[in-house]
Amino acid sequence: MTRSRGIRMDYRYWTADEVETVRINFANWPTFLIAYLVNRTVEQVYAKAFKLGLRKSEKYLASPWACRLRRGDNIGAAHRFPKGHVPANKGLRRPGYAPGRMAQTQFRKGRAAHEARNYVPIGTEKIDPKRGVLMRKMTDDPAIFPASRWRPVHVLVWESAHGPVPAKHIVRFRIGMKTFDPKLITLDRLELVSLEDNMRRNTIHNLPPALKEVIHLNAAIKHRITNRERKRA
């Protein structure tokens, strides 16, 4: 547990004994029992086991402690709808059924893409507030998730000259050369960097100590506000 200017931030580090308990028992014992031994949640034990590279043994997976569905017991068969089952709402929904104002917001058959209020054509550009870059719509393919139909313009510019971005690399603007004007997004403003190098550039440890403390305080305050809102809900 640490304190920063009166703000309490709860975290209990794993002791060597706790880690060893997980390492020895995870493969062959139920996770909830291990969680009880180390006074942790089941989720925390699973997370620690994942970091340690631990997995359940075949013996455990074949035991009654494991999910019986893995052993082919077909445990859910008694709770499934049998073949030929008649749905309880069969015949209740009629063509054009639309209570209240539902009909006002429904799209006519085959016209959804053209009548959607938020539809924009291919080639439309917008600023993504989260990523802070200019995006361009590339397709209307319904098989592609809507957010994936947009691509960063600076990445498109780089790929047009060099091809696909290599694995574990990203294209970013050179320092001080970022822009949202598509005419000014040119190759001389861009660079290809590895994810590792990008992390080093953006790490909080490059900031002045005073600014790092402000960032930590801000995160702690947000965490505390979120917890209070959850308790009120």
N, C-alpha and C positions, 0 to 999 in steps of 0.2 A: 504493500500500500504506500502510495506517495502523496504528498501534498504540494500544492502550488498556489500560493497567495490565498489560503483559506478555502480553496476548492478541493473537495475530496474526490480522488480518483481511485476506485477499487480495482486492484488486480493482485492476485496471489501467484507468485512464481512457483513453478514446479520444483520440488526438491528432488535430490538424487534418489532417495528412497521411493518416492512416488513414481518417478520415471521407471525405476527398476521393477516396481510392482506391475506396471503396465506391460513392460517388456516381457516379463516372465509369464504372465497370466493371460494376455490378450488372445493368444491363438486358441486356447482350449477352454476358456471360461466365458460365461455371459458377460456382456459389457456392463450391464447394470450392477452386477456384483463387484466388478473392478471399480466402478465409479463410487460405490459405497465404501470400499476399502480406502480409497485415496481422497474421499470427501469432495468429489467433483461431480459435474453433471455428465450424463452419458455422452452428450455432444462433445464435451471437452476431452473425454477419454478417446473418442473416435478421432478427433482432430490430432491429439498427441500420437496415437497409433499410426495415423497416416504420415506424420512427419518422421516417425521412426521407421517407416517402411514395413509395418507389421500387418499381417493378414490372419484371418481365421483359418484354422487347420481343416483338412478334409474330415478328420474325425469329429470335430465340433459341428461342421455343417451337416453331418449325417446323424447327429444326436438329436434327442427331443428338444434340447434347448434352442436349436436353430429353427428357422421358419419351416414348417412342415411341408409347405408348397414345394420346397426344393427336393423333397423326397418322393414327390409324385403322389401324395396322399389325396389330392383332389378335394381338399377340405372345403372349398367354396361351392361345390356342386349343389349342395342342398339349398343354397341361397340364390341360385341363378334362375332366371326366367326359363321355363322349359320351352322346347321347340313348339311353335304354334301358339304361344301365349298371346292373348288379346290385350293390348295396352288399355289401361284404365280410362284414358282420355280419347279412345277411338271414337270418331264421329262427332266429337265435341267441337273440334276446330273446323270452321267452314271457310270456303274460298272468300278472300277479302276480309277475313275476321280482323277487326282492328278496334278494340275498345278505346274509349277516351279520345285523345289526340294522336293515337298511334299512326293513323292513316296519313296524317300531315307530314310525318317524318319518314315514311316508307318510300323506297325507290321503286319505280315501275320495273317490271321484269325486263332484264337485258339492258337497262339504262343506268345502273348504279354508278359506274365510273364517270358518266357524263353529267349526272345530276348531283353528285356529291358536292356539297358546298366548299369543301376544302380541296377539290381537285385542281391541279395545275398541270400544264403540258410538259412534255419532255423538253429539257433544255432550260427550264426555270432555275434560277439561282436564288439562294437565300443564305443568310448567316446563321450558322449553328451556334446558339448562345453558350452551350455547354463546352463544345470543343473550341469555340472561338475562331472558326475558319469559314471560308465561303464554300458552300455546297452546291452541287448541280444535279438535277434530276436526270437519270440516265435511261430509265425504262418504266413501262406501265405493266410489266409482267405480273399478273396476279399471283403467280407461284412464288414470287419474291416478297419477303416481308417489307412493308412500306418504308421503314427506316433504312433498309438496305438498298433501296432504289436510288438513293442519293450518294454521290461520291465527292470527296474534297477536291476542289478545283486544282489546288497546288499539286496534289498527287496525280491527277490526270495529266497535268502539264509535264511532270517528270516522267511518267510512264510513256507518254507519246514520243519521248526522245530515247528512253533507255529500256523500255519494257516493264514487265511486272516488278514490283518491289520485292527484293529478296527476303527470304524468311528471317525473322528476328531483326528486321530493320524497319525504319520508318523514314518518311520524307518530311522534312520540316523547313521552315523559313530560317534563313541565316539571321543571326542576332541583329535586331534593329531594322529588318527589312520586311517585316510582316505587313500585309495589306489585304484589304477586302475588294480592291478594284481588279476585276478580271483582266483588264488590259495590262496591268502592272505585274501580274503574277507570271514571271518569266524564269527561265532556268537559272539565270545568274543570281536570283534571290533564294534558290533552294539548295538543300544539301541532303544527302543520304547518310543517316547515322544508325548505328546499332542501338538496340533497346538498352543495352548495358551502358553505352556512352550517354544516351539520352537521360537515363536515370541519374547518372553522375552529375549531369548539368542541372537537373531539376531538383536534386536532393535538398532537403531543408538544411542540411549541414553546411551548405555553402552560404547561408544567410548569416547576418550579424546576430550575436547572442540575444540582443534585446528583441529583435524581430522574431527569432525562434520562440522566445518565451511568450510573446503575444499570440503566436499561432497555436501554441499548446493551450494557452488560456482560452482562446476562442473555441477550440475543439472541446475542451472540458465544459465550458458553459453550454454549448449546443447539446452535449451529451446529457447534462443535468436537466435541461429544458425538456428534451425528448422523454426522459424517464418520468418527469412530473406529468407530462401530457398523457403518457400511457397509463399512469395510475389513476388519472381523472376519468379516462375513457371507460 
